[in-house]
Amino acid sequence: MPDRPEVTAAEIARLAGVGRAAVSNWRRRHPDFPQPAGGTDSSPTFRLDQVEQWLRTQGKIAEIPVLERAWQLLETLRDPADPSGIPLVTAGAFLLLLHHRTSTWPELRDAPDTRLATALPRALRHTAQSVLGPDGAALLALPPLAGATYLDLVRLLARLADEHGPAEAYEHLLTRHTEAGTRQSGATPPEAAALLADLASGSATVLDPACGLGALLLAAGPDTTRHGQDPDAAHAALALLRLALRTPPGTPEPLALDLRPGDALRADAHPGLTADAVLCRPPYNERDWGHDDLQYDSRWPHGLVPPRGESELAWVLHCLAHIRPGGLGALLLPPTVAARRAGRRIRAELLRSGALRAVVALPAGAAPPYGVPLHLWLLRRPGADDDFRRVLLLDAAAAHPAADGGRDRLDWPALHRTVLDAWRAFDDAARDGLPLPADRPGLQRAVPALDLLDDETDLTPARHLPAAAPDGGAAALHHLGGRLAELLAGPAAPDAALAAVTDAPVAADPPLVTVGELARAGALEIHSSGQAAALRPPGDGAPAVPVLTDQDLTAGAPPSATAAAGAAPRTRPGDVLVPALGCGTARVVRPGGPLDGVVLGPRLHLLRPDPAQLDPDFLAGVLRATGSARRASSYASTTTRLDVRRVELPRVPPERQRVLGEAFDRIAVFESALEEAAALGRSLAQGLTDGLAGGTLTTGQGGHGPTP
């Protein structure tokens, strides 16, 4: 274990806001760059104090953020052979003291190290006992604060809490811990956790038997009694601290939190507990889940043991066993669980018993693994006289697809509303004996359980939903066709682009100047967000700013992410934005447009020309040119990376630039209109096809045009 904080090349890149390749270049080109202090030949580490001094001398940073200092000190204290995050538990316990015992630290802050080393551990243990109860304090298993490094850490944590508050400071540290972790599945995103919690709103007790870092329990809110379990004792401790830090000071103690370590399938830590709601995103594709050891377990109905390859169904039955009669279970599961042949008998039993009430297909990007469109299973533990046997099948993925399957492109408010409204209408009608909501082709259908009991018992929603009719019928399609004709006759007409070339012919073989040379001459500024730009999410009540990602820029979409307001530079009218990966995209920021006043996400370049010397539209047009991008790009891998400083521009007077810029702008408008026309054309063709195939449209007299 090093006696001083050390950082890797990737962490140096994070500090300086650059890519890892830049750090490699610094090591080769600067003989005074710090020498490795540890690590391996392929992954060396460097002393943080030496790196900080070098970066300051080179003018690449002003000061290392307190968060980075605290994290590196935590890494110094961590045993490399133990990835559990024990120092982070101690850090969380100190932040818990700051949150729930606001007067203790001011009394100890200026104490000598000898007194602090004895008084602070006692204060941490006493706080844990009072706030979390004996079992919670035992789960933390706080070690003594041995050595000056721990005392340096708590002082840094106090500064971090002064900047962000104890709870938000802990969230930042947990984020770093998750990024550096080795667990296969990432944390449940807050939007998905909020959806599951809202489905279970009004529940007094909530259980998550595979809680990880507590995202689902956190979303359930401090007004509930929360139980959880995780096979990793350190993760259970971290989750417990997270929940306690998000509970307002003054809440009656000990807090209503009960998190325990252990594998819930093999060693259930909450035997006999029945909760109002069980929320869970269980581990996926586990072969060694205890199949051989749990053959006669009471959780399996009628002795139906889940097959060895159906660990997810074992978790479904475990959750069902912990739901009180009439209570709710909500689980995020892979889509294959609804269709794998090996699980047919278990699925059939869930249908016959009336326990399975809904299967919701979510779009890809809702939760890890982000490339897989997960399903949301909703269960109700049937009561003795419950004879309801229908299942809501909802294809929310078709209604709210993520653009390019990206997690940042989901319209979470709309998705949240679609799922919540459909479920509540169905569930309220089922429980009150009222007529069920009408089926909506292509979106939802209440299916009798008997209709699903066949040789496959496939519960995939799309398989049982009739195709949706075109919205608005033939009239809407005619309107769509009219809009398409307007575009093709107006901005998307070829004449619009050809006129631009006629109006502004480009001179042959003009003298060239690079973007880098223009920057050195003061004609423009270059700002790069780097590959590892760290933009923290906004905390509770914190102001947020829109963040533009490289995918947004390439797709011509508005910003899809947000971050806490800070010192990061924002775009302004006249800026030119270029992605670092790929070629052919460059967009000018217009006053009041969707790109005005946003913060750059990773892998973006911002060029800020002096309009008296360089026209923005001219610059953007040259950057979009095939030859310019090709000569300035590297092709060392399957990804094309643009070195924006090497892009060459014709050296022409500002008046000529403005003429060319207007032409480039007209071409850009033509391209945008053409993309819109292509999308409208695809929608029109698909609507016509679906309407005719589904019988909601027919051909007009003589076969001309669709009619209802």
C-alpha positions in Angstrom: 0.0 0.0 0.0 1.6 3.4 -1.0 2.2 5.9 1.8 1.1 8.8 -0.5 -1.8 9.1 -3.0 -1.0 7.8 -6.5 -2.9 8.2 -9.8 -3.0 6.3 -13.0 -2.7 7.9 -16.5 -6.5 7.7 -16.8 -7.0 9.6 -13.6 -4.4 12.2 -14.7 -6.5 12.6 -17.9 -9.6 13.1 -15.7 -7.8 15.8 -13.6 -6.7 17.7 -16.7 -9.9 17.2 -18.7 -8.1 15.5 -21.6 -7.9 12.1 -23.2 -5.5 9.4 -22.2 -3.6 9.8 -25.4 -2.7 13.4 -24.3 -1.1 12.0 -21.1 0.9 9.5 -23.1 2.1 12.4 -25.3 3.1 14.4 -22.3 5.2 11.5 -20.9 7.0 11.2 -24.3 7.5 14.9 -25.0 8.3 16.3 -21.6 11.4 15.0 -19.8 10.3 16.6 -16.6 7.0 14.7 -16.4 6.9 12.7 -13.1 8.4 9.3 -13.2 6.2 6.2 -12.3 6.1 5.5 -8.6 4.3 2.2 -8.7 1.9 0.1 -10.7 3.1 -2.0 -13.6 4.9 -1.4 -16.9 1.5 -1.4 -18.7 -0.4 0.5 -16.1 2.0 2.7 -14.1 1.0 5.0 -11.2 2.4 8.4 -10.4 2.6 10.4 -7.1 -0.4 12.8 -7.0 1.6 15.6 -5.4 4.2 15.4 -8.2 1.6 15.3 -10.9 -0.3 18.2 -9.4 2.9 20.3 -9.3 3.7 19.4 -13.0 0.2 20.2 -14.2 0.3 23.6 -12.4 3.7 24.4 -13.8 2.4 23.7 -17.3 -0.7 25.8 -16.8 -3.0 22.8 -17.4 -4.9 23.1 -14.0 -5.2 25.7 -11.3 -5.9 23.4 -8.4 -6.9 19.7 -7.9 -10.6 19.6 -6.7 -11.3 18.5 -3.2 -13.3 15.5 -4.5 -10.3 14.3 -6.4 -8.0 14.7 -3.4 -10.4 12.8 -1.2 -10.9 10.0 -3.6 -7.1 9.5 -4.1 -6.6 9.4 -0.4 -9.3 6.8 -0.1 -7.5 4.8 -2.8 -4.3 5.1 -0.8 -6.0 3.7 2.3 -7.7 0.8 0.4 -6.0 -2.6 0.5 -5.3 -3.6 -3.2 -6.2 -7.2 -2.3 -9.6 -6.2 -0.9 -11.9 -4.4 -3.4 -14.7 -4.1 -0.9 -14.3 -0.3 -0.3 -13.8 -0.4 3.5 -12.2 3.1 3.6 -15.3 4.4 1.9 -17.5 2.9 4.7 -15.4 4.9 7.2 -15.8 8.0 5.0 -19.5 7.5 4.9 -19.7 7.1 8.6 -17.9 10.4 9.1 -20.3 12.1 6.6 -23.2 10.5 8.6 -21.8 12.3 11.7 -21.7 15.6 9.9 -25.3 15.0 8.6 -27.0 13.8 11.8 -24.7 15.3 14.6 -24.0 18.8 13.3 -22.4 20.0 16.5 -19.8 17.2 17.0 -17.3 18.1 14.3 -17.0 21.8 15.1 -16.0 20.7 18.6 -13.3 18.4 17.3 -12.1 20.2 14.1 -9.2 22.1 15.8 -8.3 19.3 18.3 -4.7 18.0 18.3 -4.2 14.9 16.2 -3.7 12.7 19.3 -7.0 13.7 20.7 -8.8 13.6 17.4 -7.5 10.0 16.7 -9.2 8.8 19.9 -12.3 11.0 20.1 -13.4 10.8 16.5 -13.7 7.0 16.4 -15.8 7.0 19.5 -18.0 9.7 18.0 -18.4 7.7 14.8 -19.3 4.5 16.6 -21.8 6.3 18.9 -23.4 8.0 15.9 -23.7 4.7 14.1 -25.3 3.0 17.1 -27.8 5.8 17.6 -28.8 6.5 14.0 -28.6 3.0 12.6 -29.2 0.8 15.6 -26.9 -2.0 16.9 -27.4 -4.2 13.8 -26.6 -1.3 11.4 -23.5 -0.3 13.4 -22.3 -3.9 13.4 -22.7 -4.0 9.6 -20.4 -1.0 9.2 -17.7 -2.7 11.3 -15.8 0.6 11.6 -12.0 0.1 12.0 -9.9 2.4 14.2 -8.6 5.6 12.5 -5.0 4.6 12.5 -2.4 7.0 11.1 -2.2 10.6 9.9 -3.7 9.6 6.5 -7.1 8.9 8.0 -7.1 12.3 9.8 -6.1 14.0 6.5 -9.0 12.2 4.9 -11.6 13.4 7.4 -10.5 17.0 7.1 -10.8 16.7 3.3 -14.3 15.1 3.7 -15.3 18.0 5.9 -14.2 20.4 3.2 -16.1 18.4 0.6 -19.2 18.4 2.7 -19.0 22.2 3.1 -19.0 22.5 -0.7 -21.8 20.0 -1.5 -23.4 18.8 1.7 -22.7 15.4 3.3 -25.3 13.5 1.3 -24.1 14.9 -2.1 -20.5 14.5 -1.1 -21.1 10.8 -0.4 -23.0 10.4 -3.8 -19.9 11.7 -5.6 -17.6 9.2 -3.8 -20.1 6.4 -4.5 -20.0 7.3 -8.2 -16.3 7.1 -8.3 -16.4 3.8 -6.4 -18.9 2.4 -9.0 -16.8 3.6 -11.9 -13.7 1.8 -10.5 -15.6 -1.3 -9.5 -15.6 -4.7 -11.0 -19.2 -5.8 -10.5 -20.7 -6.9 -13.8 -24.0 -4.9 -13.6 -24.0 -1.2 -13.0 -26.3 0.6 -10.6 -29.9 1.1 -11.4 -30.3 4.6 -12.8 -32.5 6.9 -10.7 -35.2 7.3 -13.5 -35.8 3.5 -13.5 -35.7 3.3 -9.7 -38.2 6.2 -9.5 -40.6 4.3 -11.9 -40.5 1.1 -9.8 -41.0 3.2 -6.6 -43.9 5.1 -8.0 -45.6 1.8 -9.0 -45.4 0.9 -5.3 -46.3 4.3 -3.9 -48.2 4.1 -0.6 -46.3 1.1 0.6 -45.3 1.2 4.3 -42.7 -1.5 4.0 -40.4 -2.2 1.1 -37.9 -5.0 0.5 -35.1 -5.3 -2.1 -33.4 -8.7 -1.7 -30.6 -7.7 -4.2 -30.2 -4.1 -3.2 -26.6 -3.4 -4.4 -26.0 0.3 -3.5 -29.6 0.8 -2.6 -31.0 2.7 -5.6 -34.5 1.2 -5.4 -34.7 1.6 -1.7 -33.5 5.2 -2.0 -36.3 5.9 -4.5 -38.9 4.4 -2.1 -38.3 7.4 0.2 -37.6 7.9 3.9 -41.3 7.5 4.9 -41.2 3.8 4.4 -39.6 1.0 6.4 -36.9 -0.3 4.1 -35.3 -3.8 4.2 -32.5 -4.9 1.9 -29.9 -7.6 1.4 -26.8 -7.9 -0.7 -24.2 -10.7 -1.0 -21.4 -8.2 -0.6 -21.3 -7.0 3.0 -19.4 -3.9 2.1 -22.0 -2.9 -0.5 -24.8 -3.5 2.0 -22.9 -1.1 4.4 -22.4 1.5 1.7 -26.1 1.3 0.8 -27.1 1.6 4.4 -25.0 4.8 4.8 -26.5 6.1 1.5 -30.0 5.7 2.8 -29.2 7.2 6.2 -27.6 10.2 4.6 -30.7 10.8 2.4 -32.9 10.7 5.5 -33.5 14.2 6.9 -31.9 15.1 10.3 -34.4 14.9 13.1 -36.1 11.7 11.8 -36.8 9.4 14.8 -33.8 7.2 15.6 -32.8 4.5 15.0 -33.9 4.9 11.4 -36.3 2.4 9.9 -33.5 0.8 7.8 -32.7 -2.9 7.9 -30.0 -3.9 5.5 -28.2 -7.3 5.9 -25.4 -9.2 4.1 -25.8 -12.5 2.4 -27.1 -14.3 -0.7 -30.9 -14.0 -0.5 -31.6 -17.2 -2.4 -29.2 -19.4 -0.4 -29.4 -17.6 2.9 -32.5 -15.4 3.2 -31.7 -12.8 5.8 -35.4 -11.8 6.2 -37.2 -15.1 6.8 -40.9 -14.6 7.5 -40.9 -11.0 6.3 -43.8 -10.0 4.1 -43.6 -6.5 2.7 -46.1 -4.2 1.1 -43.8 -4.0 -1.9 -40.8 -5.9 -3.2 -38.7 -4.0 -5.7 -35.8 -5.8 -7.3 -33.3 -5.9 -10.2 -31.8 -9.3 -9.5 -28.5 -10.7 -10.9 -28.9 -12.1 -14.4 -27.7 -15.3 -16.0 -26.4 -17.0 -12.9 -25.8 -20.7 -13.2 -24.7 -21.3 -9.7 -27.6 -19.8 -7.8 -28.2 -22.8 -5.5 -30.3 -25.1 -7.7 -29.0 -28.3 -6.2 -29.2 -27.0 -2.6 -32.7 -25.7 -2.8 -34.6 -28.6 -4.3 -37.2 -28.7 -1.4 -37.4 -25.0 -0.6 -40.8 -23.7 0.5 -40.6 -20.8 -1.9 -41.2 -23.1 -4.9 -45.0 -23.5 -5.6 -46.2 -27.1 -5.8 -42.6 -28.3 -5.8 -41.8 -26.6 -9.1 -38.1 -26.0 -8.8 -36.8 -23.4 -11.2 -34.4 -24.9 -13.8 -30.7 -24.4 -13.3 -30.6 -21.9 -16.2 -33.6 -19.9 -14.9 -32.0 -18.0 -12.0 -34.2 -15.0 -12.7 -37.4 -17.1 -12.2 -36.0 -18.2 -8.8 -35.7 -14.5 -7.9 -39.3 -14.0 -9.0 -40.5 -16.7 -6.7 -38.3 -15.5 -3.9 -39.8 -12.0 -4.2 -43.4 -13.4 -4.4 -42.8 -15.3 -1.1 -42.0 -11.9 0.6 -45.0 -10.0 -0.6 -48.0 -9.8 1.7 -51.4 -10.9 0.3 -52.4 -8.1 -2.1 -49.0 -6.5 -2.0 -47.0 -5.6 -5.1 -43.8 -6.9 -6.6 -41.9 -5.1 -9.4 -38.8 -6.7 -11.0 -36.6 -5.7 -13.9 -35.7 -8.8 -15.9 -34.1 -9.7 -19.3 -36.6 -10.2 -22.1 -35.6 -13.8 -22.5 -37.2 -14.7 -19.2 -40.6 -14.2 -20.8 -39.9 -16.7 -23.6 -37.3 -19.3 -22.6 -38.7 -22.8 -23.0 -37.1 -24.1 -19.8 -39.1 -21.6 -17.7 -42.5 -22.4 -19.3 -43.9 -24.4 -16.3 -43.0 -21.6 -13.8 -44.5 -19.0 -16.0 -47.6 -21.1 -16.4 -48.0 -21.4 -12.6 -47.6 -17.7 -12.1 -50.5 -17.2 -14.6 -52.7 -19.9 -13.1 -52.3 -18.5 -9.6 -53.0 -15.0 -10.7 -49.7 -13.7 -9.2 -48.4 -12.3 -12.5 -50.4 -9.2 -13.3 -48.4 -7.3 -16.0 -45.4 -7.6 -18.3 -44.1 -4.3 -19.6 -41.5 -4.2 -22.4 -39.2 -1.2 -21.8 -36.9 0.4 -24.4 -33.2 -0.3 -24.5 -31.3 2.0 -22.3 -33.7 1.9 -19.3 -31.3 0.1 -17.0 -28.1 -2.0 -17.2 -27.3 -3.8 -19.4 -28.2 -0.7 -21.5 -28.1 -2.5 -24.9 -30.9 -4.9 -23.8 -34.6 -3.9 -23.8 -35.6 -5.1 -20.4 -39.0 -6.3 -19.2 -40.8 -5.1 -16.1 -42.8 -7.8 -14.3 -45.5 -6.7 -11.9 -46.8 -9.2 -9.4 -49.6 -9.3 -6.8 -49.7 -11.9 -4.1 -53.2 -13.4 -4.5 -55.5 -13.5 -1.5 -57.7 -16.4 -0.6 -60.7 -15.2 -2.6 -58.8 -13.6 -5.5 -59.9 -15.1 -8.7 -58.7 -12.4 -11.1 -56.8 -14.1 -14.0 -55.9 -11.5 -16.6 -52.5 -10.1 -17.5 -51.7 -6.6 -18.8 -49.2 -6.7 -21.7 -47.7 -3.3 -22.4 -45.2 -2.6 -25.2 -43.7 0.7 -23.9 -40.6 0.1 -26.0 -42.7 0.6 -29.2 -44.3 3.8 -27.8 -41.0 5.3 -26.6 -38.0 3.9 -28.4 -34.6 5.3 -27.5 -32.9 7.1 -30.3 -30.0 4.8 -31.5 -30.7 2.6 -28.4 -29.0 5.2 -26.2 -29.7 5.5 -22.5 -29.4 9.3 -22.7 -32.1 9.5 -25.5 -35.0 8.1 -23.5 -38.0 10.4 -22.9 -38.3 9.3 -19.3 -41.2 11.6 -18.3 -43.3 10.3 -21.2 -42.2 6.6 -20.6 -42.9 7.0 -16.8 -46.4 8.4 -17.5 -47.2 5.7 -20.1 -46.3 2.8 -17.8 -47.8 4.3 -14.6 -51.1 5.3 -16.3 -51.6 2.0 -18.0 -50.8 0.0 -14.8 -53.0 2.1 -12.4 -56.0 2.0 -14.7 -55.7 -1.8 -15.1 -54.9 -2.5 -11.5 -57.6 -0.3 -10.1 -60.2 -1.9 -12.3 -59.0 -5.4 -11.4 -59.1 -4.8 -7.6 -62.5 -3.0 -7.7 -64.2 -5.4 -10.1 -64.7 -2.7 -12.7 -64.5 -3.0 -16.5 -60.9 -3.2 -17.7 -59.5 -0.4 -19.8 -59.9 -0.8 -23.5 -57.1 -2.4 -25.5 -54.9 -0.1 -27.5 -53.5 -1.9 -30.6 -49.7 -1.8 -30.7 -49.4 -0.6 -27.1 -51.4 -2.6 -24.5 -53.9 -5.4 -24.1 -55.4 -7.2 -21.1 -55.1 -10.9 -22.0 -56.9 -13.7 -20.2 -54.4 -16.0 -18.6 -55.9 -19.1 -20.3 -55.0 -17.5 -23.7 -51.3 -17.5 -22.8 -51.2 -21.1 -21.6 -49.9 -23.0 -24.6 -46.8 -25.0 -25.4 -44.6 -22.0 -25.1 -46.4 -19.7 -22.6 -44.5 -16.8 -24.2 -45.2 -13.6 -22.3 -43.4 -11.2 -24.7 -45.9 -8.3 -25.1 -45.2 -7.7 -28.8 -46.3 -11.3 -29.6 -49.8 -10.7 -28.3 -50.5 -7.2 -29.5 -52.3 -6.4 -32.7 -50.5 -3.9 -35.0 -51.4 -0.3 -34.2 -53.5 1.6 -36.7 -52.0 4.8 -38.2 -52.8 7.6 -35.8 -55.6 9.7 -37.3 -56.3 7.2 -40.1 -56.3 8.2 -43.8 -56.7 11.9 -43.0 -53.5 11.9 -40.9 -51.6 10.1 -43.7 -52.8 12.6 -46.3 -51.6 15.4 -44.0 -48.3 13.7 -43.7 -48.0 13.4 -47.4 -48.8 17.1 -47.8 -46.1 18.0 -45.4 -43.7 15.8 -47.3 -44.6 17.4 -50.6 -44.0 20.9 -49.1 -40.5 19.9 -48.0 -39.7 18.3 -51.3 -40.9 21.4 -53.1 -39.2 23.9 -50.7 -36.1 23.5 -48.6 -35.5 19.9 -49.5 -35.7 20.6 -53.3 -32.4 19.9 -55.1 -32.6 23.4 -56.6 -32.1 24.9 -53.1 -28.7 23.3 -52.8 -27.7 23.8 -56.5 -28.6 27.5 -56.3 -26.1 27.9 -53.4 -23.3 26.5 -55.6 -24.3 28.8 -58.5 -24.4 31.9 -56.2 -21.0 31.2 -54.6 -18.5 29.5 -56.8 -15.3 28.4 -54.9 -11.9 29.5 -56.3 -9.6 26.7 -57.3 -6.5 25.9 -55.2 -6.6 28.8 -52.8 -3.8 29.3 -50.2 -4.5 27.3 -47.0 -4.2 28.0 -43.3 -4.8 25.5 -40.4 -7.2 25.9 -37.5 -4.2 25.7 -35.2 -2.5 28.5 -37.0 -5.6 30.6 -36.8 -5.9 29.9 -33.0 -2.3 31.0 -32.5 -3.0 34.2 -34.5 -6.0 35.0 -32.2 -8.6 34.5 -35.0 -10.4 31.9 -32.9 -10.4 30.0 -29.6 -10.4 26.2 -29.2 -12.1 24.5 -26.3 -12.2 20.7 -26.0 -14.2 18.8 -23.5 -11.8 15.8 -23.5 -12.7 12.1 -23.6 -13.3 11.8 -19.8 -15.0 15.0 -19.0 -16.7 14.5 -15.6 -20.0 16.3 -15.3 -21.7 15.5 -12.0 -25.5 15.1 -11.9 -27.5 17.7 -10.2 -28.4 17.0 -6.6 -31.7 17.5 -4.9 -32.8 21.1 -5.5 -29.5 22.0 -7.3 -29.8 24.1 -10.5 -29.1 22.0 -13.6 -27.9 23.0 -17.0 -28.4 21.2 -20.4 -25.4 19.1 -21.5 -24.9 18.4 -25.2 -23.4 14.9 -26.0 -21.5 14.0 -29.1 -24.4 11.7 -30.1 -26.8 14.7 -29.8 -24.6 16.8 -32.0 -24.2 14.1 -34.7 -27.9 13.4 -34.8 -28.9 17.1 -34.8 -30.9 16.6 -31.6 -31.2 19.0 -28.6 -29.2 18.3 -25.4 -30.3 15.0 -23.9 -28.5 15.3 -20.5 -28.2 17.7 -17.6 -25.6 18.4 -15.0 -25.1 20.6 -12.0 -24.4 24.2 -12.8 -20.7 25.0 -12.3 -17.7 26.6 -13.8 -17.9 24.7 -17.1 -17.9 27.1 -20.1 -21.2 27.3 -22.0 -21.8 27.8 -25.7 -22.8 31.2 -27.1 -24.1 32.4 -30.5 -21.4 32.1 -33.2 -19.6 29.1 -31.7 -19.0 26.1 -34.0 -19.3 22.7 -32.4 -17.5 19.6 -33.8 -17.4 16.0 -32.5 -14.0 14.6 -31.8 -15.0 11.2 -33.2 -16.2 10.8 -36.7 -16.3 13.3 -39.6 -18.7 15.5 -41.5 -20.6 17.2 -38.6 -20.2 20.8 -37.6 -23.0 23.0 -36.3 -23.2 26.8 -35.7 -24.8 27.9 -32.4 -27.7 30.3 -33.3 -29.1 32.9 -30.8 -31.9 31.4 -28.7 -31.5 28.0 -30.5 -31.3 24.6 -28.8 -27.5 24.7 -28.8 -27.3 28.2 -27.1 -26.0 28.2 -23.5 -25.4 24.5 -23.2 -22.4 22.7 -21.5 -20.3 20.4 -23.6 -20.3 16.7 -22.9 -17.3 14.4 -23.6 -15.6 14.2 -27.0 -16.6 17.6 -28.3 -14.7 20.6 -29.7 -15.9 24.1 -29.4 -14.4 26.7 -31.9 -15.1 30.3 -31.0 -14.1 32.5 -34.1 -13.6 36.2 -34.0 -16.4 37.3 -36.4 -14.3 40.2 -37.6 -11.7 37.7 -38.9 -13.5 34.4 -39.4 -17.1 33.8 -40.4 -18.7 30.9 -38.3 -20.8 29.5 -41.2 -17.7 29.5 -43.5 -15.7 27.7 -40.8 -18.5 25.1 -40.2 -18.9 24.5 -43.9 -15.2 23.7 -44.4 -15.2 21.5 -41.4 -18.1 19.5 -42.9 -16.2 19.0 -46.2 -15.0 15.5 -46.9 -11.4 16.4 -47.9 -10.8 18.7 -44.9 -11.9 16.2 -42.3 -10.1 13.3 -44.1 -6.7 15.1 -44.1 -7.0 16.1 -40.4 -8.2 12.7 -39.0 -6.4 9.7 -37.6 -7.4 6.1 -38.5 -5.4 4.1 -35.9 -8.5 2.1 -35.0 -12.0 1.5 -36.2 -13.0 4.9 -34.9 -12.0 8.0 -36.9 -10.7 10.8 -34.6 -10.6 14.4 -35.8 -7.6 16.5 -34.9 -9.4 19.8 -35.3 -6.2 21.9 -35.2 -5.0 20.3 -38.4 -8.1 21.1 -40.5 -7.1 23.4 -43.4 -9.2 26.4 -44.5 -9.0 28.4 -47.7 -7.3 31.8 -46.9 -9.9 34.2 -48.2 -11.0 37.8 -47.1 -13.8 38.1 -44.6 -16.2 39.5 -47.2 -15.7 36.4 -49.4 -16.0 34.2 -46.3 -19.4 35.6 -45.6 -20.6 34.9 -49.1 -19.3 31.3 -48.9 -20.8 31.0 -45.4 -24.3 31.9 -46.6 -24.0 29.2 -49.3 -22.8 26.7 -46.7 -25.7 27.6 -44.5 -28.2 27.1 -47.3 -26.7 23.7 -48.0 -27.0 22.8 -44.3 -30.6 23.8 -44.3 -31.2 21.6 -47.4 -29.5 18.7 -45.7 -31.6 19.1 -42.5 -34.8 19.4 -44.6 -33.8 16.3 -46.6 -33.4 14.3 -43.4 -36.8 15.4 -42.1 -38.3 14.5 -45.5 -36.7 11.0 -45.3 -38.2 10.5 -41.8 -41.6 11.6 -43.0 -41.4 9.4 -46.0 -40.6 6.4 -43.9 -43.5 7.2 -41.5 -45.9 7.6 -44.4 -44.8 4.3 -46.1 -45.0 2.4 -42.8 -48.4 3.9 -41.9 -49.9 3.0 -45.3 -48.5 -0.6 -45.1 -49.7 -1.1 -41.5 -53.2 0.3 -42.3 -53.8 -1.8 -45.4 -52.4 -4.9 -43.8 -54.4 -4.5 -40.6 -57.7 -3.6 -42.4 -58.0 -0.1 -40.9 -57.4 1.4 -44.4 -58.6 0.3 -47.8 -57.9 1.5 -51.3 -60.0 4.3 -52.8 -62.2 4.0 -55.8 -60.1 2.6 -58.6 -57.3 1.9 -56.2 -56.3 5.5 -55.8 -55.4 6.6 -52.3 -56.2 5.1 -49.0 -59.6 5.6 -47.3 -60.8 4.6 -43.8 
